[in-house]
Amino acid sequence: MTSSHASPASVEGSDPAKVSIVREFINHGRLNMVLIGLLGLGSVTGTLAFPYLVGKLIEAIQAGAPLLLPSLWMVLAGLGGAVAGAIATFLVGRTGERIVGRLRGRVMAHSLGMRVRDIKEEGVGNLAARLSADSFQIKAAIDIGPLQLPTSALILVGTLTIMGILDWVLLLITLACFAAAFVVIGFLMVSLRKKYKELQDQIGILSDNFVSQMQAVAAIKAYRAESLVLRRLTARADALADLGVSASRVESMLVPAVTLGQQIALVGVLVGGGTRVISGDLDLPTYIAFLLYLLQMVGPVVMAVSGLTTIQGGMIARGRFENVFALPTEKAFKPEPDAGGPEAPQQDALRVRQEEKACAVSFSGVSFGYGDGAPVLQDVNFDVPTRGLTALVGLSGSGKTTILDLIERFALDHSGAITFFGHPIEDLSLSKVRQNTAYVDQSFTLVHGTVRENLNLGRESEVPERRLAEVLQMVGLDETIAALGDGLDTEIGGSTDLSGGQRQRLALARAILSDAPLVLLDEPSSQLDGVNEEKLRLCVREMARDRAVLMVAHRISTVQHASKIIVLDRGQVAAEGTHEELLHQSPAYTLLVTEQTLNRKSETDEGQLVPL
């Protein structure tokens, strides 16, 4: 059996946000599609033939003819239809799993490519719900749509056609009895669609809330807030359950409505058909066959009704997928160049600029704000030389981390000019900017995986083990990693995890191993003790010999030897210079130093030694 793996563009059509399950199913394999169709027709034929063959068997009984051949045909029809249906169902299920697997992969790829701000707004838990609840809804719709709904429709149409051929009067009686049931079903389906949409949206919100709370579980436990958080989550889960019960209440009326229609039709056919048999207008075998077709008709009707509700859930899930795919990715702002394309010379230009001692980063009149809030940065101007340590200091909320976000292109839509090694940063692809930047974020984030994988994150080839050991020794982690069960190949997280300070130093080691000409450090000493803070200073000094290091610092002791210190105050550059120059020229900097000095003196008086 063959299957094709079309590109996303060919599968999804011209609109990259659209999810076309039908087109996905067709493109998955033409032969697969044809085989499913033939097997479905075989199942329909066997189902439709069985009541007719029962009538023939009754004729043979009445005529005293041999019963072996009619009985054999009945067995073959029933067995053949069942086997064909089973194989077709398996093929549809297998194809559905592959389609959903590709859809999940597309969600993960798109989510990783989204802007950081959009990921936060959408919610990690809500994105994760696309991989679970929404994917299951799509899979359920695929299981129903390509096979069960068409075969049910064919069986229903075929049954009604044969019933009309057998006796059109009884067919009219049947349709009249079912008409009221179909009107009720129509109203129920409209109501169900609204409830399913609300239900799936609320599942995503609950997932996001739960993920957020679990990420903060240490703080929750520290403040003994488990009961409070549980009450809030339970209240939302109870509301979700109530909504599910409401949907189930409506859904529970569908099958009884069909069954009631069938029962009314059965009474009508028994009375009308019995009268026609007695009058001689209808023979007994035909009458029995008609009754069997009537009894058989409820199956495809129920399948069609329940299938349509499942399809509705799948369509709502598809809409939730499309909402994610409609969110812009970072590549939409600067497409990645092809190999050897026009972007390629810019990497060489970066190196030339670096050799010519152009600024690594330059801000000129840069202002920035998040959404409709107050501006975070206002008319910011500064330069970061290509070598040496440049420090950003200031009170919390002064815009230090935002500056790093603008350089890394996590934040966009700023005014003013930012240049990166002499190039307007907007003219460079995201890949080029980040390829030339090493970054240690404020949360010193590590990825799920081994120590080795974290140290080699983003590299095309692994760093030699000798070099890894050397850098781990620089940051004071060599003995810690060696003591782990599998050393460098130890999985981080779960039963084996690192302390906050150890994770911070491992993230710093990853930046040291990078050959990027610009290193961004966001509060790298926040969880370091005096001994390891000194090791940090030595590591930064080593990196700053031949690279540009821009460090956001809270502790003045970490950056007092920086070649340049930039003081931020309420989103503006208040002063810049060396430590000694700023002590004489900047009241804002002097205030920071004085406050930290007083804090250190207080800690020293309590018996703690805090280095300056």
Secondary structure, DSSP 8 states (H G I E B T S, - for coil): -------HHHHH-S-TT---HHHHHHHH-HHHHHHHHHHHHHHHHHHHHHHHHHHHHHHHHHHT---HHHHHHHHHHHHHHHHHHHHHHHHHHHHHHHHHHHHHHHHHHHHHHB-HHHHHHH-HHHHHHHHTHHHHHHHHHHHIIIIIHHHHHHHHHHHHHHHHHH-HHHHHHHHHHHHHHHHHHHHHHHHHHHHHHHHHHHHHHHHHHHHHHHHTHHHHHHTT-HHHHHHHHHHHHHHHHHHHHHHHHHHTTHHHHHHHHHHHHHHHHHHHHHHHHHHTSS-HHHHHHHHHHHHHHHHHHHHHHHHHHHHHHHHHHHHHHHHHHHS-BGGGTS----TTSTTHHHHHHHHHHHHTT--SEEEEEEEEESTTS-EEEEEEEEEE-SSEEEEEEESTTSSHHHHHHHHHTSS---EEEEEETTEEGGGS-HHHHHHTEEEE-TT----SEEHHHHHTTT-SS---HHHHHHHHHHTT-HHHHHHSTTGGG-EEBTTB---HHHHHHHHHHHHHH---SEEEEESTTTT--HHHHHHHHHHHHHHTTTSEEEEE-S-HHHHTT-SEEEEEETTEEEEEE-HHHHHHH-HHHHHHHHHHHHHHHHHHHTT-----
